[in-house]
Amino acid sequence: MGGKYRVTGDQYPRMRRPKKRGRIVAAVIASVVVLGLFGYGALQLFDVFKGDDGDTKANAAPQNRPCTPTTTAPALKPMALPQPAGVTVNVYNATTRGGLAKTTADAFASRGFKVKAFGNASPPYDKKVTQSALIVAGPAAEAAAREAGTQVAGSMVKIDPTRKDKNVDVMIGNAFTALASPADAAKARVVAANPPPPKAVCATGAPATTPAKAPAKP
């Protein structure tokens, strides 16, 4: 090359990007990456404390969902119970254990109940009573059935609307071991005479909750 500007020597000058500018660009990129990671971590931490797992609606607590309260059993009315001497029972063995009807009938008799008959349970109940005892009676003997049921912890009373007599059938079940102690029978008698209302539950099986009242306006 001629003229005013002329390159001399046997090497050409190298064209390089200024070092200072390259460092600034690298620092900016690193800052952006760090800020992005920090923001992502903060978002994850917020979700942990919030309890949001990405499926909030599906995992909402059942007790917080609105439901229509239902009851598992009809309410029983308070009822004056007769004394054991005014209750006539038939004791039937619905288990595979032999001699249970006779010994249980004697135990009822020793507590003042009138025992009319004892023996094996009929086919509708034989080997089909899982609880300690099933007390079966007609509507006219409901109070007597409740009285007999106080003597067997874990028993259940069944009212047969087709029955017209006032006798009470005690179907001994698989869970039966012995009659309740006199003290426990006395406590059960109080509950049987004044049964608590059945607990309301939701259709999902969770207990029904009473909705909170709105605060009164000033």
Beta strands, then each sheet from edge to edge (+ up, - down):
strand 1: 70-71
strand 2: 88-93
strand 3: 114-120
strand 4: 133-137
strand 5: 156-159
strand 6: 168-172
strand 7: 200-201
sheet 1: 1+ 7-
sheet 2: 3+ 2+ 6+ 4- 5-
end
